[in-house]
Amino acid sequence: MSTKLQHIQNLRQIFQHSVESVRPAQLLSEANQYALRPQLNEDGRRLSIQIQGKTLDITHKHCHVVGFGKAVLGMAVQLEKSLDKRLKSGVLSIPFGTRKQFCDVPEMQLPTNSVIEVIEGAHNNQPDERALEAARRIKTLAASMTENDILFVLISGGGSALLPLPRTPLTLLEKMQLVRHLANCGASIDEMNVVRIALSDIKGGRLAVAGRNAFAIISFVISDIVSNPVDLIASGPTCALTAKRCTAKEVLEKYEMWSDLPERIRALVVQPEAQELCEPGRNNSIYVVGDNRIATAKAMQEALQYGYNACIVSTTIGKEVQQLVKQYTDFLQSICNFRKGVLDESELKQHFSYDARIFQHFLKTLRMCERTQNPLLLIFAGEPTVKVTGSGLGGRNQELALRMALTLHENADFKNFVFLSAGTDGIDGPTPAAGAIGCDLVISEFLNDSSKNLNDVLKFLKNNDSYNFYKNLGNGEYHVITGHTGTNVMDLQFLLMA
């Protein structure tokens, strides 16, 4: 196996271990300060559980659970295992095919006598009638809570599509088309969720409002949004939007969609429900149990096993993919020029367009590479966006990888570099791939067919058809395919400078 192919294999393994580090069984555990198995107090009369050092008395309380997202099945398994007979009922909305994907994974198996009803829907991450029915049942269960009940709410990425409950008179199809148009325009996840909230009867804190009679509502969140804004993750069903955010109308105007909307939809956007109806009650607690910082820390740890000197450059990547490629390219060129002596340390710092506090660690890692002659691994995480203008099949990770492959092929300084971009949920857009590899080999192998040239690569990009590019290249050897992972903390990108 060539050195470059070995590096590709190593990056795949690092990605896999990073994903495993953010599986629900690892996150919602005693080791992570979630001691959810009821314990008797010193007097032997009262039962309590521990959540991040806080004690919750559950004596004489009935526990219930609702959940929605790509990572909630594993969390529900942990919760039911811990609470046992204290858990009385539950409803989960999870992606279609999840249980089949994990049929042989014990930590993803609910007991045969589980009190939790599981509904699979949102095929290809698109809301559907199954997800709509799940949302109705979830809200109904929340509304049935009393002072004797505790409601656990499990939330993760993908929750927006799995919890669709449009406000009357909006239909599910209308809402889907509107959000899909926003995504194709390159809107960020934050912007799309602001619009989803304005048009929802369950998001933006409305689920917590429905359950306000409960003794306590406790949300466990696995974050799939940069900086962990709990009011936007899965569109914040247990947390009202903060006042500082842009409005749904402003988002729709930004992407020139407002004037084309029917009047009845515009009325929903500009005349939301009274604020007091969307404010969760005092008994509402939200805990972020996992995010991409855990995954990137694991990537750092794993990189050492392969002899790489690694640096986490950013966990808040969020640009449009073409802008991101330019940023990565400029950064790589500045490193190459620094190594050649063309740039000094202060000039290199000027090209470092990330958190300034990270620069010294990055520089230390770069110096370590000079001393050890070991490869440099740059670790990024976040959630880029992509503007869809073509009719092809792909996702942001595959398109980013293909654009990076083209860049690495065209620059002589970058010939030995390898790039990986993949979603930790295992799904990139409406495709079965998590992401792809970008390196000189990708383009070289494509061009081995004498009937093809670089213009053909550009045609795939123009048509947003990165999935079919990778699928038809060799035996799909440059695709990253994992299937549903059971978790979701956005995307990981690894840039190896060998």
DRENVEXVEX-992033 format. One line per 4 residues: number of its first residue (from 0); for each residue x, y, z of C-alpha. Coordinates in steps of 0.2 Angstrom, whole numbers. Each point is the difference from the previous one (the first is absolute). Layout:
<atoms>
NUM) X/Y/Z ~ ...
</atoms>
This chain:
<atoms>
0) 0/0/0 ~ 7/17/-5 ~ 3/13/14 ~ -14/11/-6
4) -12/-14/0 ~ 6/-5/18 ~ -4/18/5 ~ -17/-1/-7
8) -3/-16/10 ~ 6/8/15 ~ -11/15/-2 ~ -15/-11/-2
12) 5/-9/17 ~ 2/16/9 ~ -17/6/-6 ~ -8/-16/5
16) 7/1/18 ~ -5/18/1 ~ -18/-5/-4 ~ 0/-14/13
20) 5/12/13 ~ -16/10/-2 ~ -12/-15/0 ~ -14/2/13
24) 6/-15/11 ~ 16/10/3 ~ -8/17/2 ~ -15/-4/11
28) 11/-10/13 ~ 5/1/18 ~ 18/4/-6 ~ -7/16/-8
32) -10/4/16 ~ -17/-7/-5 ~ -4/-12/14 ~ -17/-4/-5
36) -3/-16/10 ~ -11/5/15 ~ 9/-1/17 ~ -7/0/17
40) 4/15/11 ~ 9/-3/17 ~ -17/-1/9 ~ -5/-14/-11
44) -16/7/-5 ~ 3/11/-15 ~ 6/-3/-17 ~ 11/12/-11
48) 10/1/-15 ~ 16/10/-4 ~ 1/11/-15 ~ 17/10/-2
52) 2/1/19 ~ -18/5/3 ~ -12/-11/10 ~ -18/-3/-6
56) -12/-8/12 ~ -11/-12/-10 ~ -9/-8/15 ~ -18/-4/-4
60) 3/7/-18 ~ -5/-8/-16 ~ 13/3/-14 ~ -3/1/-18
64) 11/3/-15 ~ -2/8/-18 ~ 14/1/-12 ~ 3/6/-18
68) 16/-1/-10 ~ 14/-11/-7 ~ 7/-3/17 ~ -15/-2/11
72) -2/-19/-1 ~ 16/-4/9 ~ -4/13/13 ~ -17/-7/3
76) 8/-18/2 ~ 12/8/14 ~ -15/9/8 ~ -11/-15/1
80) 14/-12/6 ~ 3/12/14 ~ -17/5/5 ~ -7/-17/-3
84) -18/-1/7 ~ 0/18/5 ~ -2/4/-19 ~ -19/-2/-4
88) -2/6/-18 ~ 9/8/-15 ~ 0/4/-18 ~ 15/1/-11
92) 1/7/-18 ~ 16/-6/-8 ~ 6/-2/-19 ~ -7/-13/-11
96) 11/-16/1 ~ 9/4/16 ~ -6/-16/9 ~ 5/-11/-14
100) 17/9/-2 ~ 4/-4/19 ~ -9/-17/2 ~ 16/-8/5
104) 6/14/12 ~ -5/-3/18 ~ 2/18/6 ~ -13/5/-13
108) -13/-13/4 ~ -16/4/11 ~ -6/-15/10 ~ -14/-10/-7
112) -12/6/13 ~ 5/18/-2 ~ -13/13/5 ~ 7/11/-14
116) -9/1/-17 ~ 12/3/-14 ~ -5/8/-16 ~ 11/0/-15
120) -2/14/-13 ~ 8/14/-9 ~ 8/-11/-14 ~ 15/9/-7
124) -1/13/13 ~ -16/7/-7 ~ -16/2/11 ~ -14/-12/-4
128) -17/-6/6 ~ 8/-12/12 ~ 11/13/8 ~ -16/11/1
132) -9/-13/9 ~ 14/-2/12 ~ 0/19/4 ~ -18/-1/4
136) 2/-14/12 ~ 15/8/8 ~ -10/16/3 ~ -15/-10/6
140) 11/-9/13 ~ 8/16/6 ~ -17/8/2 ~ -5/-14/11
144) 13/3/13 ~ -5/4/18 ~ 9/5/16 ~ 4/-18/3
148) 9/-2/-17 ~ 18/3/-6 ~ 2/2/-19 ~ 17/-4/-7
152) 2/8/-17 ~ 14/-7/-11 ~ 6/11/-14 ~ 13/-2/-14
156) 4/6/-18 ~ -13/-5/-12 ~ -13/4/13 ~ -8/14/-11
160) -5/-12/-14 ~ -6/-13/13 ~ -11/12/9 ~ -11/9/-13
164) -16/7/6 ~ -4/15/-11 ~ -11/14/7 ~ -17/1/-8
168) -4/3/-14 ~ 18/-4/-6 ~ 1/-18/-8 ~ 15/-11/3
172) 4/0/-19 ~ 0/19/0 ~ 12/1/14 ~ 11/-13/-7
176) 1/9/-17 ~ 4/16/9 ~ 14/-7/11 ~ 8/-10/-15
180) 0/16/-10 ~ 9/9/14 ~ 13/-14/1 ~ 3/1/-19
184) 3/18/2 ~ 14/-3/12 ~ -9/5/16 ~ 9/-6/16
188) -8/-12/12 ~ -3/14/12 ~ -9/10/-13 ~ -11/-15/-6
192) -4/-4/18 ~ -6/18/4 ~ -12/-2/-15 ~ -5/-18/6
196) -4/7/17 ~ -11/14/-6 ~ -11/-13/-10 ~ 0/-13/13
200) -13/-5/14 ~ 13/-10/10 ~ 17/8/-2 ~ 6/16/7
204) -4/-5/18 ~ -18/-5/-4 ~ 3/-18/5 ~ 6/5/18
208) -15/11/0 ~ -11/-15/-3 ~ 8/-9/14 ~ 0/15/12
212) -10/-10/13 ~ 13/-13/3 ~ 10/0/16 ~ 16/2/-11
216) 5/0/-18 ~ 18/-5/-3 ~ 7/1/-18 ~ 16/-10/-5
220) 8/8/-16 ~ 13/-7/-11 ~ 5/16/-10 ~ 1/1/-19
224) 1/19/-1 ~ 16/11/2 ~ 2/7/17 ~ -15/-11/7
228) -14/12/0 ~ -14/-10/9 ~ -13/11/-7 ~ 4/-5/-18
232) 5/-19/2 ~ -14/-10/-8 ~ -8/18/0 ~ -1/1/19
236) -16/-9/5 ~ 3/3/18 ~ 9/17/-1 ~ -8/16/-7
240) 10/10/-12 ~ 12/13/7 ~ -4/18/-5 ~ 17/4/-8
244) -3/-12/-14 ~ -6/6/-18 ~ -19/-2/-3 ~ -7/-13/-12
248) -6/15/-11 ~ 18/6/-1 ~ 7/-17/-5 ~ -13/-2/-14
252) 3/18/-6 ~ 19/-3/0 ~ -3/-15/-13 ~ -13/10/-10
256) -14/-12/5 ~ -11/11/10 ~ -9/9/-15 ~ -4/-17/-8
260) -9/-7/15 ~ -19/-2/1 ~ -8/13/12 ~ -6/-13/12
264) 18/-6/3 ~ 7/18/2 ~ -14/3/13 ~ 7/-15/10
268) 17/7/-1 ~ -3/18/5 ~ -14/-4/13 ~ 7/-14/11
272) -9/-7/15 ~ 1/12/15 ~ 17/-1/9 ~ -8/-7/16
276) -6/-15/-9 ~ 17/-5/-6 ~ 10/3/17 ~ 4/-17/8
280) -4/-1/19 ~ 12/1/15 ~ 2/-19/1 ~ 9/-1/-17
284) 19/-6/0 ~ 11/-2/-15 ~ 16/-10/0 ~ 12/-1/-15
288) 7/-17/2 ~ 11/-1/-15 ~ 7/11/-15 ~ 14/0/-12
292) 13/5/12 ~ 0/-17/7 ~ 2/-8/-18 ~ 14/12/-4
296) 9/-4/16 ~ -1/-19/-4 ~ 7/4/-17 ~ 15/8/8
300) 2/-15/11 ~ -1/-12/-15 ~ 12/10/-11 ~ 14/-3/12
304) -2/-19/-3 ~ 4/3/-18 ~ 15/11/3 ~ -9/16/-5
308) 3/17/9 ~ -18/6/1 ~ -8/17/4 ~ -19/4/2
312) -1/16/-10 ~ -19/4/1 ~ -16/-9/6 ~ -11/14/-7
316) 2/-2/-19 ~ -15/7/-9 ~ 4/8/-17 ~ -7/-4/-17
320) 10/-14/-7 ~ 8/10/-14 ~ 5/14/13 ~ 7/-14/11
324) 11/-8/-13 ~ 7/17/-3 ~ 3/3/18 ~ 8/-17/2
328) 11/2/-16 ~ 6/17/6 ~ 4/-8/17 ~ 10/-14/-8
332) 10/11/-11 ~ 5/11/15 ~ 6/-15/9 ~ 10/-6/-15
336) 7/18/-2 ~ 5/0/18 ~ 9/-17/-2 ~ 9/7/-15
340) 5/16/10 ~ -10/11/-11 ~ -11/5/15 ~ 6/4/18
344) -10/-4/15 ~ -9/17/1 ~ -5/-2/-18 ~ -6/-17/2
348) -11/6/15 ~ -8/13/-12 ~ -6/-15/-11 ~ -7/-9/15
352) -19/4/-2 ~ -5/-10/15 ~ -1/4/19 ~ 15/9/4
356) 2/-10/16 ~ 3/-16/-10 ~ 15/8/-10 ~ 14/-4/13
360) -6/-18/2 ~ 0/-1/-19 ~ 17/7/-2 ~ 7/-12/14
364) -7/-14/-10 ~ 8/6/-16 ~ 17/2/9 ~ -2/-18/6
368) -3/-6/-18 ~ 17/8/-5 ~ 9/-9/14 ~ -8/-17/-2
372) -3/0/-18 ~ -17/-7/3 ~ -16/5/-10 ~ -11/14/6
376) -18/-3/3 ~ -12/15/0 ~ -17/-4/8 ~ -15/10/-4
380) -18/-2/5 ~ -17/9/-3 ~ -13/0/-13 ~ 3/9/-17
384) -14/4/-12 ~ -1/-3/-19 ~ -10/10/-13 ~ -9/-13/-11
388) -3/6/-18 ~ 1/-17/-9 ~ -11/-15/0 ~ 14/-13/5
392) 1/-10/16 ~ 12/5/14 ~ 3/8/17 ~ 11/13/7
396) 13/-12/6 ~ 2/-8/-17 ~ 0/16/-10 ~ 13/7/12
400) 11/-15/-2 ~ -1/1/-19 ~ 4/18/0 ~ 14/-3/11
404) 6/-14/-11 ~ 1/12/-15 ~ 9/13/10 ~ 13/-13/7
408) 2/-7/-18 ~ 3/17/-8 ~ 13/7/13 ~ 18/-8/-1
412) 2/4/19 ~ -15/-10/5 ~ 4/-17/-10 ~ 3/-10/16
416) -15/7/10 ~ -16/-10/4 ~ -17/7/5 ~ -15/-9/8
420) -17/8/3 ~ -14/-10/7 ~ -16/2/11 ~ 0/-8/17
424) -18/-6/-3 ~ 6/-11/-14 ~ -11/9/-13 ~ 5/14/-12
428) -15/8/-8 ~ -13/-12/-8 ~ 14/-13/-3 ~ 6/-16/9
432) 18/7/2 ~ 6/9/15 ~ 13/10/-10 ~ 16/-3/-11
436) 18/2/-2 ~ 9/14/-9 ~ 17/-2/-7 ~ 11/0/-16
440) -4/-18/-2 ~ -19/3/-2 ~ 3/11/-15 ~ 14/-10/-8
444) -10/-16/1 ~ -14/9/-9 ~ 11/7/-13 ~ 7/-18/-4
448) -15/-1/-11 ~ 7/9/-15 ~ -17/5/-5 ~ -2/11/15
452) 8/16/5 ~ -1/13/14 ~ -15/9/-8 ~ -9/-16/3
456) 4/1/19 ~ -7/18/-1 ~ -16/-6/-8 ~ -3/-12/15
460) 3/15/12 ~ -11/12/-10 ~ -14/-13/0 ~ 2/-3/19
464) 3/-19/-5 ~ 15/-4/12 ~ -8/-16/6 ~ -1/-8/-18
468) 18/6/-3 ~ 6/-10/15 ~ -11/-14/-3 ~ 6/-3/-18
472) 19/3/4 ~ 8/-17/2 ~ -11/-10/11 ~ -5/15/11
476) 16/-2/9 ~ 1/19/4 ~ -17/0/8 ~ -2/0/19
480) -15/-11/3 ~ -5/-5/18 ~ -19/-1/0 ~ -10/8/14
484) 12/2/15 ~ -13/3/13 ~ 7/17/4 ~ 3/17/-7
488) 12/14/5 ~ 1/8/-18 ~ 15/-3/-12 ~ 18/-4/2
492) 14/6/-12 ~ 17/-7/1 ~ 14/8/-10 ~ 16/-10/0
496) 16/8/-6 ~ 12/-14/-3
</atoms>
